[in-house]
Amino acid sequence: MTSPDSRRRILLTQEAARLMVEEGIKDFGVAKRKASRHLGGGPRNTKDLPTNREIQDEVELRLRMYRDTPDSRAHLRVLREAALDAMRFFAEFRPRLVGSVLDGTATEHSDVNLHLFSETAEDVEIFLHDSGIPFERAVHRRQVGKEADEFPAIALVVDGVRVTATIFPPEGIRQAPRSSVTGRPVDRAKIPQVEALLAEEPEESAPPPGTGTDD
């Protein structure tokens, strides 16, 4: 028989995953806290909270059902086309596509996430300024190797899709940051790999993409 604590852990996992998929929450801690409030009260011990891995498994289960629809496949193609346009634009900064648009788990809340490589963030900002492209500054915390650090980032809109790009130093291209879920280096794709992904997909019409928060 499932204990009350085990049952609550399952419900917290399911609710946190729902929030991440349906509301576009990307921070596991935020999703856990909001799920706990929705279910009433908090856990007696932090060990009673589901792990990031448990929530991610539930997220992936929900996304497998979501991406089996024509609309979701068409929307993913729109995001990948926008990603490819952005990567070609940022070609001199050796862009890499990462995240849900690469692995196929993107939803209507997802951004296109890129990694760029430059001696300074100012080089990227000057490039955008000279090109007349409006952008926002941000800071992303990423774990590279055993240490977590903050890296400059920018956000802009490409073909109606929000694109966020974390800017790493040139040597960062040799070591991808680690996933907060698995602890393993994240997958990165170059322009030819994204072109290959698009070549494998059938073209389908899609509704206009919204802005998302995936990161």
WONOR-V6140 format. One record per backbone hydrogen bond with DSSP energy under -1.0 kcal/mol. CO is the residue of the C=O (numbers start at 0). NH is the residue of the N-H. E is the energy in kcal/mol with one decimal. If there is no record, write none. Layout:
CO | NH | E
CO | NH | E
This chain:
2 | 6 | -2.8
3 | 7 | -2.5
4 | 8 | -2.1
5 | 9 | -2.1
6 | 10 | -2.4
7 | 11 | -2.8
8 | 12 | -2.3
9 | 13 | -2.5
10 | 14 | -2.6
11 | 15 | -2.7
12 | 16 | -2.3
13 | 17 | -2.2
14 | 18 | -2.4
15 | 19 | -2.0
16 | 20 | -2.2
17 | 21 | -3.3
18 | 22 | -1.9
18 | 24 | -1.2
26 | 30 | -2.3
27 | 31 | -2.6
28 | 32 | -2.4
29 | 33 | -2.5
30 | 34 | -2.4
31 | 35 | -2.3
32 | 36 | -2.0
33 | 37 | -2.3
34 | 38 | -1.8
44 | 47 | -2.4
45 | 48 | -1.5
50 | 54 | -2.1
51 | 55 | -2.9
52 | 56 | -2.3
53 | 57 | -1.6
54 | 58 | -2.7
55 | 59 | -2.7
56 | 60 | -1.7
57 | 61 | -2.2
58 | 62 | -2.6
59 | 63 | -2.1
60 | 64 | -1.2
61 | 65 | -2.0
62 | 66 | -3.1
65 | 68 | -1.3
68 | 72 | -2.0
69 | 73 | -2.5
70 | 74 | -2.4
71 | 75 | -2.3
72 | 76 | -1.8
73 | 77 | -2.0
74 | 78 | -2.2
75 | 79 | -2.4
76 | 80 | -2.6
77 | 81 | -2.2
78 | 82 | -2.3
79 | 83 | -2.4
80 | 84 | -2.3
81 | 85 | -2.4
82 | 86 | -2.7
83 | 87 | -2.4
84 | 88 | -2.0
85 | 89 | -2.3
87 | 90 | -1.2
89 | 92 | -2.5
90 | 93 | -1.8
92 | 116 | -2.0
95 | 114 | -2.4
96 | 188 | -1.8
98 | 102 | -2.4
99 | 103 | -1.3
99 | 104 | -1.1
99 | 105 | -1.1
106 | 109 | -1.6
108 | 212 | -2.8
111 | 163 | -2.9
112 | 97 | -2.5
113 | 165 | -2.4
114 | 95 | -1.9
115 | 167 | -3.1
120 | 124 | -2.3
121 | 125 | -2.9
122 | 126 | -1.8
123 | 127 | -2.2
124 | 128 | -2.7
125 | 129 | -3.1
126 | 130 | -1.3
127 | 132 | -2.6
128 | 131 | -1.3
135 | 154 | -2.1
137 | 152 | -2.3
139 | 150 | -3.0
141 | 148 | -2.9
142 | 177 | -3.5
143 | 146 | -1.3
146 | 143 | -2.3
148 | 141 | -2.8
150 | 139 | -2.9
151 | 166 | -3.1
152 | 137 | -2.3
153 | 164 | -2.9
154 | 135 | -2.4
155 | 162 | -3.6
157 | 160 | -2.1
160 | 157 | -3.3
161 | 111 | -2.4
162 | 155 | -2.5
163 | 113 | -2.7
164 | 153 | -2.2
165 | 115 | -2.8
167 | 117 | -2.4
168 | 171 | -2.1
169 | 172 | -1.5
170 | 173 | -1.6
176 | 185 | -2.7
178 | 182 | -1.3
183 | 178 | -3.1
188 | 96 | -2.7
189 | 193 | -1.8
190 | 194 | -2.5
191 | 195 | -1.9
192 | 196 | -1.9
193 | 197 | -2.2
194 | 198 | -2.0
195 | 199 | -1.3
